[in-house]
């Protein structure tokens, strides 16, 4: 329920921001996650960040993706003659595998009883929590060569191969 939170926050800031007595047209929407969008570019435009579905399905983070896709997208628009094809391909190359496996894992996390059953076990394992932090926080880089990084990339390749609708398509 986002509306009560918006009302509460507006009440806290009403004087400071000189807000009127009521919120007008308060709206919110779910953000597309993990590249769950299509039509991310046209002949002379691209979408970046949240609008491009660049939101981590495991933690909801998107600010870094917004900044990164904005920078990379500006460079692409400056150099590409075909952003309509180049941008989805670039997004898929850069984020596709990680977003694909993250979407699958996020789906598993919604299964009833999974977290209540296995969550406490995982929370007691420093090794498992370290792995979870890295993959959920998008902290595995292309340069990483350790077991976690190799397993994450392997799972991403397998996941995207199974997708009936890959990210950004």
C-alpha positions as CSV (number, residue, x, y, z in Angstrom):
1,X,0.0,0.0,0.0
2,X,2.0,2.9,-1.3
3,X,-0.6,5.6,-1.0
4,X,-0.6,5.8,2.8
5,X,3.2,6.0,2.7
6,X,3.0,8.8,0.2
7,X,0.5,10.7,2.4
8,X,2.7,10.2,5.4
9,X,5.8,11.5,3.6
10,X,3.9,14.5,2.2
11,X,2.7,15.3,5.7
12,X,6.3,15.3,6.9
13,X,7.5,17.6,4.1
14,X,4.3,19.7,3.7
15,X,5.7,22.9,5.3
16,X,9.3,22.6,4.0
17,X,8.2,22.1,0.4
18,X,5.1,24.3,0.7
19,X,2.8,21.5,-0.4
20,X,-1.0,22.0,-0.6
21,X,-3.4,20.2,1.8
22,X,-3.8,17.1,-0.3
23,X,-1.8,15.1,-2.7
24,X,-3.2,15.5,-6.2
25,X,-3.2,12.4,-8.5
26,X,-0.9,10.3,-6.3
27,X,0.2,7.4,-8.5
28,X,2.7,4.6,-8.4
29,X,3.5,1.6,-10.6
30,X,5.5,-1.5,-10.4
31,X,8.9,-1.3,-12.1
32,X,9.8,-3.8,-14.8
33,X,12.7,-5.8,-13.5
34,X,15.5,-7.9,-15.1
35,X,15.0,-6.6,-18.7
36,X,11.3,-7.5,-18.7
37,X,10.6,-4.9,-21.5
38,X,10.7,-4.7,-25.2
39,X,11.0,-1.8,-27.6
40,X,13.9,-0.2,-25.8
41,X,15.2,1.8,-28.8
42,X,14.1,3.4,-32.0
43,X,15.8,5.0,-34.9
44,X,17.1,8.0,-32.9
45,X,16.2,7.2,-29.2
46,X,16.8,4.7,-26.4
47,X,15.4,4.1,-23.0
48,X,17.6,3.7,-20.0
49,X,17.4,2.7,-16.3
50,X,14.0,1.8,-14.9
51,X,12.3,2.4,-18.2
52,X,14.6,-0.2,-19.9
53,X,13.8,-2.7,-17.2
54,X,17.3,-2.3,-15.6
55,X,16.2,-3.1,-12.1
56,X,17.8,-6.0,-10.2
57,X,15.1,-8.7,-9.7
58,X,16.8,-9.9,-6.5
59,X,17.0,-6.6,-4.6
60,X,15.1,-3.9,-6.5
61,X,18.3,-1.8,-7.0
62,X,18.3,0.3,-10.1
63,X,20.2,3.6,-9.5
64,X,23.5,2.2,-10.6
65,X,21.9,0.7,-13.7
66,X,20.2,4.0,-14.5
67,X,23.5,5.8,-14.3
68,X,25.4,3.2,-16.2
69,X,22.8,2.8,-19.0
70,X,22.6,6.6,-19.3
71,X,26.3,6.9,-19.8
72,X,26.7,3.9,-22.1
73,X,23.5,4.8,-24.0
74,X,24.8,8.4,-24.6
75,X,28.0,6.9,-26.0
76,X,26.0,4.6,-28.2
77,X,23.8,7.3,-29.6
78,X,27.0,9.3,-30.4
79,X,28.6,6.5,-32.3
80,X,25.9,4.1,-33.6
81,X,24.0,4.5,-36.9
82,X,21.4,1.9,-35.8
83,X,20.5,2.3,-32.1
84,X,17.3,0.4,-32.7
85,X,19.3,-2.8,-33.1
86,X,22.5,-1.9,-31.2
87,X,20.9,-0.9,-27.9
88,X,18.9,-4.1,-27.2
89,X,21.9,-6.2,-28.3
90,X,24.2,-4.2,-26.0
91,X,21.8,-4.5,-23.0
92,X,21.4,-8.2,-23.6
93,X,25.2,-8.7,-23.9
94,X,25.9,-6.7,-20.7
95,X,22.9,-7.7,-18.5
96,X,21.0,-10.5,-20.1
97,X,22.6,-13.6,-18.5
98,X,22.6,-12.1,-15.0
99,X,19.1,-10.7,-15.3
100,X,17.8,-14.0,-16.7
101,X,19.2,-16.1,-13.8
102,X,18.2,-13.4,-11.3
103,X,14.6,-13.6,-12.6
104,X,14.5,-17.3,-12.1
105,X,15.9,-17.1,-8.6
106,X,13.4,-14.3,-7.7
107,X,10.7,-16.7,-8.9
108,X,12.0,-19.4,-6.6
109,X,12.1,-17.1,-3.7
110,X,8.3,-16.5,-4.0
111,X,7.6,-20.2,-3.5
112,X,5.7,-20.7,-0.2
113,X,7.8,-22.2,2.6
114,X,11.1,-21.9,0.7
115,X,12.5,-19.0,2.6
116,X,11.0,-20.0,6.0
117,X,12.5,-23.5,5.5
118,X,15.9,-22.7,4.1
119,X,16.4,-19.0,5.0
120,X,17.5,-19.7,8.6
121,X,20.0,-22.3,7.4
122,X,21.5,-19.9,4.9
123,X,21.6,-17.0,7.4
124,X,23.9,-19.2,9.6
125,X,26.4,-19.8,6.8
126,X,28.9,-17.1,6.3
127,X,30.0,-18.7,3.0
128,X,26.5,-18.8,1.6
129,X,25.7,-15.3,2.8
130,X,28.9,-14.0,1.0
131,X,27.8,-15.7,-2.2
132,X,24.2,-14.3,-1.8
133,X,25.6,-10.8,-1.2
134,X,27.7,-10.9,-4.3
135,X,25.0,-12.2,-6.7
136,X,22.1,-10.3,-5.2
137,X,24.2,-7.1,-5.1
138,X,25.4,-7.5,-8.7
139,X,28.9,-7.5,-7.4
140,X,30.2,-10.3,-9.8
141,X,32.2,-8.7,-12.5
142,X,33.4,-10.0,-15.9
143,X,36.9,-9.9,-14.5
144,X,36.1,-12.2,-11.5
145,X,37.4,-15.8,-12.0
146,X,36.6,-17.4,-8.6
147,X,34.1,-20.2,-8.2
148,X,31.1,-18.0,-7.4
149,X,31.7,-15.9,-10.5
150,X,32.1,-18.9,-12.8
151,X,29.0,-20.6,-11.3
152,X,27.0,-17.4,-11.7
153,X,28.0,-16.9,-15.3
154,X,27.4,-20.6,-16.1
155,X,23.9,-20.4,-14.5
156,X,23.2,-17.2,-16.5
157,X,24.2,-18.8,-19.8
158,X,22.0,-21.8,-19.1
159,X,19.1,-19.7,-17.9
160,X,19.1,-17.3,-20.9
161,X,19.2,-20.4,-23.2
162,X,16.0,-21.6,-21.6
163,X,14.2,-18.3,-21.7
164,X,11.1,-18.3,-24.0
165,X,11.4,-14.5,-23.7
166,X,14.9,-13.3,-23.1
167,X,15.6,-10.0,-21.4
168,X,15.1,-6.9,-23.6
169,X,13.3,-8.8,-26.4
